[in-house]
Amino acid sequence: MDSVTTGRGASGRGAPGRTITTEVPARLDRLPWSRWHWMIVIGLGTVWILDGLEVTVVGNIASRLSEDGSGLAITDAQITGLGAALYVAGACAGALFFGWLTDRHGRKKLFLVTLAVYLAATAMTALSFSAWWFFLFRFFTGFGIGGEYAAINSAIDELIPSKYRGRVDLIINGSYWLGAMGGALLSVLALNTDIFPKDLGWRLTFALGVVLGLVILLVRRHVPESPRWMFIHGHEEGAEELVDDVERQVQEERGEPLPAAGRAITIEQRESVGFLEIARTLFRTYPKRAVLGFALFIGQAFLYNAITFGFGSILVKFFDVSSGSTGYFFAVIAFGNFLGPLLLGRLFDTVGRKIMIASTYLLSGVLLFLTAWLFSQGWLTATTMTVCWCVVLFFASAGASSAYLTVSEIFPMETRAMAIAFFYAIGTAAGGISGPLVFSDLTSSGVVDDAVLAFCVGAALMTVAGVVAAFFAVDAEGKSLEDIAVPLSVSRA
């Protein structure tokens, strides 16, 4: 077997089976924050804004789509039930399909392809002329968004320095709620028939998603491939040149030389990892981490469905809020969600992953139990209920974002995208497909005890996940990805 040591100025492309030694991971992790990192955040992180916009808009304009004159023969229940389930099913399928491709063909190719799928499907949704067309392209919109999660989280964690990885990942995932705020306010505008006809306003909301996606695509073209993926898959020359260029930019920006990189890593290059090896790695090598991933994703999925799925029905049925005004309440809830990762994100890098993940899950679960009790006693108004939801979701949002961070950093690099995709798909399917089926009747029945039960189910699963995190979470703060989970390609010679 050939052995090649690469460093600055290395040349030649590797091939599967070659052994190389590189400092690329250490060089990336010791970089100070720079304009280059902001470009990564803006280019990749904005996808969550699109997802938040998509999900919220559909939920808030469901009542308008089901009205006569909307241009679609569809019911409110079909939109929030079948339509939501198909969107989530598409996201799960897309995550698995594109996650597999991401680990095989690289991060950059796939985060461009998945965005293109989203753009095309959203444009087709705006042109819907019948229910089947709407449902079909809701599925494909989810298919593109699901693929984004796997490709984007992989790239972000592999490009961001270890010192900042936790907070950056949490804030980026939390930006979903900026899109949700925009979607909520946009729906209020779209539902105003004094501005837009019934059959036009909802189409324009989807068209806005296309416009935002095109802007993101322009920025994303400049985001590079992950050097970590490159040197494992036989592109060590490109990886070295890319990091050389980044270091040059950072040194020019700061006006001082960078510290020494530190240690090197020796790996055996490979083309891809098979499903059997991925499964063996997740469940045999890291069984406790696999349990942790399941618990975190399922817990947050059910808590969010318990609250956000039926929030509009609860406000309308129990507090006499007009359906056209629920968007304002949701915008406030979404803002509370965004503040959680924004204000708590730094603590995941300083106080530590384990204590922060467990605390945010447990706190949000306990606070939702308290909210359920206050609601059952009839002590809440529309305003105070919204305040309670905001407090619960302030902690829950940081916890939910940390679920994506966790599964993207605790498994070996060669399995990263598939690990993200797998746990996202399982958790989202459990909460996003079964969730609407479980909670739709409970939150829309108009019976207080039914809504209380929905809250308690979500709170219980979130609390259980917090307990699991207290025992199984990994102290990954400040550590290189290669130290958290040794790459499968590391040379054993």
C-alpha positions in Angstrom: 0.0 0.0 0.0 1.3 3.4 -0.9 2.0 5.9 1.8 2.0 9.6 1.1 2.5 12.5 3.6 0.7 15.7 2.6 1.4 19.1 3.9 1.2 22.7 2.5 1.8 22.6 -1.2 1.1 18.9 -1.5 0.4 17.8 -5.0 -1.3 14.8 -6.7 -4.6 13.3 -6.3 -5.0 10.3 -4.0 -6.9 7.1 -4.7 -8.9 4.6 -2.5 -6.5 2.5 -0.5 -3.7 5.1 -0.3 -2.5 6.2 3.2 -2.0 10.0 3.7 -1.1 12.1 6.7 -2.7 15.6 6.9 -3.0 18.5 9.3 -6.2 19.8 7.7 -8.6 19.1 10.7 -6.2 20.8 13.1 -5.7 23.7 10.8 -9.4 24.3 10.4 -10.1 24.0 14.2 -7.4 26.5 15.2 -8.7 29.3 12.9 -10.1 32.4 14.6 -13.5 33.7 13.6 -13.4 35.6 10.3 -15.4 36.9 7.3 -14.9 33.6 5.6 -16.8 31.8 8.4 -19.6 34.4 8.1 -19.9 33.5 4.4 -20.3 29.8 5.5 -23.0 30.7 8.0 -25.0 32.9 5.6 -24.6 30.5 2.6 -25.6 27.4 4.5 -27.5 28.4 7.5 -30.3 30.3 5.8 -32.0 27.1 4.7 -33.7 26.8 8.1 -35.3 30.2 7.4 -36.9 28.7 4.3 -38.1 25.6 6.2 -39.6 27.7 8.9 -41.3 29.9 6.3 -42.7 26.9 4.4 -44.2 25.1 7.4 -45.6 28.2 9.0 -47.1 29.6 5.9 -49.0 26.4 5.1 -50.3 26.1 8.6 -51.5 29.7 8.8 -53.1 29.9 5.3 -54.8 26.5 5.6 -58.1 28.3 6.4 -57.9 30.4 3.3 -56.9 27.6 1.0 -60.0 25.6 2.0 -62.4 28.5 1.3 -64.5 28.8 -1.8 -62.7 31.0 -4.4 -59.2 29.9 -3.3 -58.6 28.1 -6.6 -58.2 24.7 -4.9 -60.9 22.1 -3.9 -59.3 21.2 -0.6 -60.3 21.1 3.1 -58.6 22.5 6.1 -58.2 19.0 7.6 -56.5 17.8 4.4 -54.0 20.6 4.5 -53.0 20.2 8.1 -53.4 16.4 8.1 -52.5 14.8 4.8 -50.6 17.7 3.5 -48.5 18.1 6.6 -47.9 14.3 6.8 -46.8 14.2 3.1 -44.4 17.2 3.6 -42.8 15.4 6.6 -42.7 12.1 4.8 -40.9 13.8 1.9 -38.5 15.4 4.3 -37.7 12.0 5.9 -37.2 10.3 2.5 -35.1 13.2 1.2 -32.9 13.2 4.3 -32.1 9.5 3.8 -31.7 9.6 0.1 -29.6 12.8 -0.1 -27.7 11.9 3.2 -26.4 8.7 1.5 -25.4 10.7 -1.6 -23.8 13.4 0.6 -21.4 10.9 2.2 -20.6 9.4 -1.2 -20.3 12.5 -3.5 -19.5 15.4 -1.1 -21.3 18.2 0.7 -21.2 20.9 -1.9 -22.8 19.0 -4.8 -25.6 17.9 -2.6 -26.4 21.2 -0.9 -26.7 22.8 -4.3 -28.9 19.9 -5.6 -31.2 19.8 -2.6 -31.8 23.6 -2.8 -32.7 23.2 -6.5 -35.2 20.5 -5.7 -36.8 22.8 -3.0 -37.0 25.7 -5.4 -38.6 23.7 -8.2 -41.1 22.1 -5.9 -42.1 25.3 -4.2 -42.6 27.0 -7.5 -44.9 24.1 -8.6 -46.8 24.4 -5.3 -47.5 28.1 -6.1 -49.1 26.9 -9.4 -51.3 24.3 -7.8 -54.7 23.9 -9.6 -56.0 20.8 -7.8 -55.5 19.0 -4.4 -53.4 16.1 -5.9 -51.0 18.6 -7.5 -50.7 20.5 -4.1 -50.0 17.3 -2.2 -47.5 16.0 -4.7 -45.3 19.1 -4.6 -45.6 19.4 -0.8 -44.0 16.0 -0.7 -41.2 17.1 -3.1 -40.7 20.4 -1.2 -40.1 18.3 2.0 -37.9 16.0 -0.1 -35.6 18.9 -0.9 -35.7 20.4 2.7 -34.9 17.0 4.2 -31.9 16.6 2.0 -30.7 20.0 3.1 -30.6 19.0 6.7 -28.1 16.2 6.0 -25.9 18.0 3.6 -25.8 21.4 5.4 -25.3 20.1 9.0 -22.4 18.0 7.8 -20.7 20.9 6.0 -21.2 23.3 8.8 -19.7 21.1 11.5 -16.7 20.2 9.3 -16.0 23.9 8.4 -16.6 25.7 11.7 -13.7 25.7 14.3 -14.3 23.5 17.3 -14.3 26.4 19.7 -17.4 27.9 18.0 -19.1 24.8 16.6 -21.8 24.4 19.3 -23.1 28.0 19.3 -22.9 28.4 15.6 -24.8 25.1 15.0 -27.5 26.0 17.5 -28.0 29.5 16.2 -28.2 28.3 12.6 -30.7 25.6 13.5 -32.6 28.1 15.6 -32.9 30.5 12.6 -35.8 28.2 11.5 -37.9 30.4 13.7 -36.9 33.6 11.9 -38.6 32.0 8.9 -41.5 31.0 11.1 -41.9 34.6 12.2 -41.8 35.8 8.6 -44.3 33.1 7.6 -46.7 34.0 10.4 -46.6 37.7 9.5 -46.7 37.0 5.8 -49.8 34.9 6.3 -51.6 37.8 7.9 -50.9 39.8 4.8 -51.8 37.0 2.5 -55.2 36.5 4.2 -56.1 40.1 3.8 -58.6 40.1 0.9 -58.5 43.9 0.7 -54.9 43.5 -0.6 -54.9 40.2 -2.5 -57.8 38.1 -4.0 -58.4 34.8 -2.4 -56.8 32.9 -5.2 -53.6 35.0 -5.4 -52.3 35.8 -1.9 -51.4 32.3 -0.9 -49.7 31.7 -4.2 -47.5 34.8 -3.6 -46.4 33.4 -0.2 -44.9 30.4 -1.9 -43.4 32.5 -4.7 -41.6 34.5 -2.0 -40.0 31.2 -0.9 -38.7 30.8 -4.4 -37.2 34.2 -4.5 -35.4 33.8 -1.1 -34.1 30.4 -2.3 -32.7 31.9 -5.5 -30.8 34.5 -3.4 -29.4 31.8 -1.1 -28.4 29.8 -4.2 -26.3 32.7 -5.4 -24.5 33.0 -2.1 -24.1 29.2 -1.7 -22.2 28.9 -5.0 -19.2 30.4 -3.2 -19.3 28.0 -0.2 -16.5 25.4 -0.7 -16.5 21.6 -0.3 -15.6 20.2 3.1 -11.8 19.7 3.2 -12.4 16.9 5.7 -14.5 15.0 3.1 -12.0 15.8 0.4 -8.9 14.3 1.9 -10.7 11.1 2.8 -12.1 10.7 -0.7 -8.8 11.1 -2.6 -8.8 14.9 -3.1 -6.1 15.8 -0.6 -4.5 18.3 -3.0 -7.7 20.3 -3.2 -8.2 20.1 0.6 -4.7 21.5 1.2 -5.1 24.3 -1.3 -8.5 25.3 0.0 -7.2 25.5 3.6 -4.1 27.4 2.4 -6.4 30.0 0.8 -8.6 30.3 3.9 -5.5 30.8 6.1 -4.2 33.5 3.8 -7.6 35.3 4.0 -7.7 35.1 7.8 -4.1 36.3 8.2 -4.7 39.2 5.9 -7.9 40.1 7.8 -6.2 39.9 11.2 -2.8 41.2 10.3 -1.0 38.5 12.3 0.3 35.0 11.7 -1.8 32.0 12.8 -0.6 29.7 15.6 0.8 26.3 14.8 -1.8 23.7 13.6 -1.0 21.0 16.1 -1.2 17.3 15.4 -1.7 15.5 12.1 -4.0 12.6 11.3 -3.2 9.6 9.1 -6.0 8.0 7.1 -6.6 5.4 4.4 -8.5 7.0 1.6 -11.8 5.4 0.5 -14.6 6.1 -1.9 -17.6 5.4 0.3 -19.0 3.5 3.3 -21.7 0.8 2.9 -25.0 0.7 4.7 -23.9 -2.3 6.7 -20.8 -0.5 8.0 -22.8 2.5 8.9 -25.4 0.5 10.8 -22.6 -1.4 12.6 -20.9 1.9 13.5 -24.1 3.4 14.9 -25.5 0.5 16.8 -22.6 -1.7 17.7 -19.7 0.7 18.1 -21.8 3.6 19.6 -25.0 2.1 21.0 -25.4 4.6 23.8 -25.0 7.5 21.3 -27.6 5.9 19.1 -30.1 5.8 22.0 -29.3 9.4 22.7 -30.0 10.4 19.1 -33.3 8.6 19.2 -34.4 10.2 22.5 -33.4 13.7 21.5 -35.1 13.7 18.2 -38.3 12.0 19.2 -38.7 14.1 22.4 -38.4 17.4 20.6 -40.6 16.3 17.7 -43.5 15.4 20.0 -43.1 18.5 22.2 -43.2 20.8 19.2 -46.2 19.0 17.6 -48.0 19.2 21.0 -47.7 23.0 21.0 -47.3 24.3 17.5 -49.5 21.9 15.6 -52.7 23.0 17.4 -51.8 26.4 18.7 -54.2 28.2 16.3 -57.1 25.9 17.2 -56.5 26.4 20.9 -56.4 30.2 20.6 -59.6 30.2 18.5 -61.6 27.6 20.4 -60.6 28.4 24.0 -59.7 32.1 23.9 -62.0 33.5 21.1 -59.0 34.8 19.1 -60.0 35.4 15.5 -58.4 33.1 12.9 -57.0 36.0 11.0 -55.0 37.2 14.1 -53.4 33.9 15.1 -50.4 34.8 13.0 -49.5 37.6 15.3 -49.4 35.2 18.3 -47.3 32.7 16.4 -44.8 35.4 15.5 -44.3 36.1 19.2 -43.9 32.3 19.9 -41.4 32.1 17.0 -39.4 35.0 18.4 -39.1 33.2 21.8 -37.9 30.1 19.9 -35.2 32.0 18.2 -34.0 33.7 21.4 -33.3 30.4 23.0 -30.4 29.2 20.7 -29.2 32.8 20.3 -28.8 33.5 24.0 -28.0 30.0 25.3 -25.9 28.8 22.4 -22.6 30.0 23.8 -23.2 28.0 27.0 -23.1 24.8 25.0 -19.4 25.6 24.2 -18.5 26.9 27.7 -20.6 25.2 30.4 -20.7 22.0 28.3 -22.8 19.9 26.0 -24.1 17.3 28.6 -25.3 19.7 31.2 -26.9 22.1 28.7 -28.6 19.5 26.6 -30.1 17.7 29.6 -31.1 21.0 31.3 -32.9 22.5 28.3 -34.8 19.2 27.7 -35.8 18.8 31.3 -36.7 22.4 31.8 -38.9 22.6 28.8 -40.7 19.4 29.7 -41.3 20.5 33.3 -42.5 23.9 32.2 -44.9 22.4 29.7 -46.4 20.2 32.4 -46.8 23.4 34.5 -48.5 25.2 31.5 -50.9 22.2 31.1 -51.9 22.5 34.7 -52.4 26.2 34.6 -54.5 25.8 31.4 -56.6 23.0 33.0 -57.4 25.3 35.9 -58.7 28.0 33.6 -56.1 30.6 34.8 -54.7 31.5 31.4 -55.7 34.1 28.8 -54.6 34.1 25.1 -51.8 36.4 26.1 -50.6 34.5 29.2 -50.9 31.2 27.3 -48.6 32.6 24.6 -46.2 33.8 27.3 -46.1 30.3 28.8 -45.5 28.8 25.3 -42.7 31.3 24.7 -40.9 30.3 28.0 -41.3 26.6 27.3 -40.0 27.0 23.7 -37.1 29.3 24.7 -35.5 26.2 26.3 -37.0 23.6 24.0 -35.6 25.4 20.9 -32.1 25.3 22.3 -32.5 21.7 23.1 -34.0 20.8 19.8 -31.2 22.6 17.9 -28.7 20.7 20.1 -30.2 17.4 18.8 -28.9 18.2 15.3 -25.6 19.3 16.7 -25.3 16.1 18.7 -25.9 13.6 15.9 -23.7 15.5 13.5 -20.6 15.4 15.8 -20.7 12.2 17.8 -20.3 9.7 14.9 -17.4 9.2 12.6 -17.0 11.6 9.6 -17.7 9.0 7.0 -21.1 8.3 8.4 -22.0 11.9 9.4 -24.5 12.8 6.8 -26.3 9.4 7.0 -26.3 9.6 10.8 -28.0 13.1 10.7 -30.4 11.8 8.0 -31.3 8.6 9.9 -32.0 10.2 13.3 -33.8 13.2 11.7 -36.0 10.8 9.7 -36.8 8.5 12.6 -37.5 11.4 15.0 -39.4 13.5 12.4 -41.4 10.5 11.3 -42.4 9.7 14.8 -43.3 13.3 15.7 -44.1 14.8 12.3 -46.2 12.0 10.8 -47.7 10.3 13.9 -47.7 13.6 15.8 -50.4 15.3 13.6 -52.5 12.1 13.7 -52.2 12.0 17.5 -52.6 15.7 18.3 -55.1 16.9 15.6 -58.2 15.6 17.3 -56.9 16.5 20.8 -56.1 20.1 20.0 -59.2 20.8 17.8 -61.9 19.0 19.9 -62.6 22.1 22.0 -62.3 20.0 25.2 -59.8 21.3 27.8 -58.8 17.8 29.0 -57.9 16.8 25.4 -55.6 19.7 24.9 -54.0 19.1 28.4 -53.4 15.5 27.4 -51.6 16.7 24.2 -49.3 18.9 26.3 -48.6 16.2 28.8 -47.6 13.7 26.1 -45.1 16.1 24.6 -43.8 17.1 28.0 -43.3 13.5 29.1 -41.3 12.6 26.0 -39.1 15.7 26.3 -38.5 15.0 30.0 -37.5 11.4 29.2 -35.1 12.6 26.6 -33.5 15.0 29.1 -32.9 12.1 31.5 -31.3 10.1 28.7 -29.1 13.1 27.9 -28.0 13.4 31.5 -26.5 9.8 31.3 -25.5 9.5 27.6 -24.7 12.9 26.2 -21.1 13.4 25.1 -18.8 16.2 26.4 -17.9 17.4 22.9 -17.3 21.1 23.6 -14.1 22.5 22.2 -13.0 19.1 20.8 -12.1 18.2 17.3 -14.6 16.1 15.4 -11.8 13.5 15.0 -11.4 13.3 18.8 -15.1 12.9 19.5 -15.4 10.0 17.1 -12.3 8.5 15.4 -12.8 8.4 11.6 -13.3 4.9 10.2 -10.6 5.8 7.7 -7.9 6.3 10.3 -4.9 4.1 9.6 -4.4 1.3 12.1 -0.8 0.7 10.9 
